[in-house]
Amino acid sequence: MSDANPFKTPEQEAEFTRKLVLGLLSTLENKGLLTSPELDSILRAARLAAYPVAPARTAGPAGPGTHWVKPGQAPKEMDRTTPIGIPDVRAGGKDGKENPLMIDMELD
């Protein structure tokens, strides 16, 4: 018995392989050779390998003096002449007469 179309598309081959592997795994589970948690971990590992998670992008704005370059372009030196403002975070304020900062929390 031969197929009418021996040349399959990559999508058809991938779908056939997926169904074949799922059938084999379910048979192994029904025979008692694989437990349900083992089957789930195999499927999770296969999914992560097939669709890798992109690395998380760093959050927040770029710092002062940042120069953006295009891929393949040499990086530029950082401009150290840009002043950086440092906020006053003392509890009493500049003159020390303001109320200190407090956090009001109730822990149950």
Backbone torsions as a table, in degrees:
resi	resn	phi	psi	omega
1	MET	NA	124.7	-179.3
2	SER	-125.2	153.7	178.0
3	ASP	-72.2	149.0	176.8
4	ALA	-69.3	-32.7	179.3
5	ASN	-121.9	96.3	-176.5
6	PRO	-71.3	-17.3	-179.4
7	PHE	-95.3	113.5	-179.1
8	LYS	-102.5	153.4	175.7
9	THR	-77.4	158.5	177.1
10	PRO	-58.5	-33.2	178.1
11	GLU	-65.8	-40.8	178.7
12	GLN	-66.7	-40.9	178.4
13	GLU	-63.7	-40.8	179.7
14	ALA	-65.7	-41.5	179.0
15	GLU	-65.9	-41.0	177.7
16	PHE	-62.3	-45.9	-179.6
17	THR	-64.0	-40.7	178.8
18	ARG	-61.4	-46.4	-179.5
19	LYS	-67.3	-36.7	178.8
20	LEU	-64.5	-45.8	-179.5
21	VAL	-66.5	-42.2	177.5
22	LEU	-62.7	-38.5	176.4
23	GLY	-63.8	-42.6	178.5
24	LEU	-65.2	-43.0	179.8
25	LEU	-65.3	-41.0	179.4
26	SER	-67.8	-34.2	176.1
27	THR	-64.9	-44.1	177.8
28	LEU	-63.0	-35.0	177.3
29	GLU	-69.6	-42.5	-179.5
30	ASN	-66.6	-30.6	178.6
31	LYS	-79.6	-9.1	178.7
32	GLY	88.8	10.2	-180.0
33	LEU	-84.7	-21.2	175.9
34	LEU	-127.9	137.2	174.4
35	THR	-87.5	167.2	-179.7
36	SER	-62.1	-43.7	177.2
37	PRO	-63.2	-35.6	177.5
38	GLU	-65.7	-41.2	178.2
39	LEU	-63.7	-42.8	178.5
40	ASP	-63.1	-40.0	-179.6
41	SER	-68.8	-34.5	176.5
42	ILE	-65.0	-45.0	-179.9
43	LEU	-66.3	-38.8	179.0
44	ARG	-65.1	-42.5	179.3
45	ALA	-65.0	-39.3	178.7
46	ALA	-66.1	-39.2	179.9
47	ARG	-66.8	-41.0	178.2
48	LEU	-66.4	-34.7	178.8
49	ALA	-72.0	-35.1	-178.3
50	ALA	-76.9	-35.4	-178.0
51	TYR	-127.6	79.8	-177.7
52	PRO	-64.2	145.8	-179.6
53	VAL	-80.4	131.1	178.3
54	ALA	-68.2	143.6	178.6
55	PRO	-62.3	144.3	-178.1
56	ALA	-67.9	137.2	177.8
57	ARG	-79.6	146.7	178.2
58	THR	-70.2	139.4	-176.7
59	ALA	-92.7	156.5	173.8
60	GLY	100.7	163.4	-179.2
61	PRO	-76.1	162.6	175.9
62	ALA	-72.5	150.6	-179.6
63	GLY	-71.8	167.5	179.2
64	PRO	-63.3	141.1	178.4
65	GLY	83.9	10.1	-179.9
66	THR	-74.7	133.2	176.1
67	HIS	-114.9	120.7	179.8
68	TRP	-83.9	136.8	177.2
69	VAL	-122.9	156.6	178.3
70	LYS	-85.1	157.6	178.4
71	PRO	-57.3	134.5	-179.7
72	GLY	90.0	-13.1	-179.9
73	GLN	-86.2	142.7	-179.7
74	ALA	-67.6	140.4	179.0
75	PRO	-69.1	149.3	179.4
76	LYS	-96.9	156.8	176.6
77	GLU	-69.9	150.3	179.4
78	MET	-74.2	136.7	178.1
79	ASP	-80.7	106.7	-176.2
80	ARG	-90.8	6.2	179.3
81	THR	-86.8	-10.6	-179.6
82	THR	-71.6	123.0	179.6
83	PRO	-72.0	144.9	178.7
84	ILE	-115.6	120.2	-179.9
85	GLY	-80.9	130.9	178.4
86	ILE	-106.7	119.9	-177.2
87	PRO	-71.1	153.0	176.7
88	ASP	-84.8	112.3	-174.9
89	VAL	-114.5	17.1	177.9
90	ARG	-65.6	146.7	-175.5
91	ALA	-65.7	-36.1	-175.5
92	GLY	-92.5	1.5	-176.6
93	GLY	83.1	-170.2	-176.3
94	LYS	-69.6	-40.9	-176.9
95	ASP	-96.3	-6.0	177.2
96	GLY	79.1	4.3	-177.0
97	LYS	-97.6	-9.6	178.9
98	GLU	-77.5	160.6	177.8
99	ASN	-67.2	142.6	178.0
100	PRO	-67.5	152.8	178.0
101	LEU	-67.8	136.7	179.7
102	MET	-134.6	148.4	174.8
103	ILE	-113.6	119.6	-178.0
104	ASP	-97.2	111.0	-178.5
105	MET	-134.6	148.0	172.2
106	GLU	-118.2	124.1	178.9
107	LEU	-104.1	126.7	178.8
108	ASP	-101.7	NA	NA
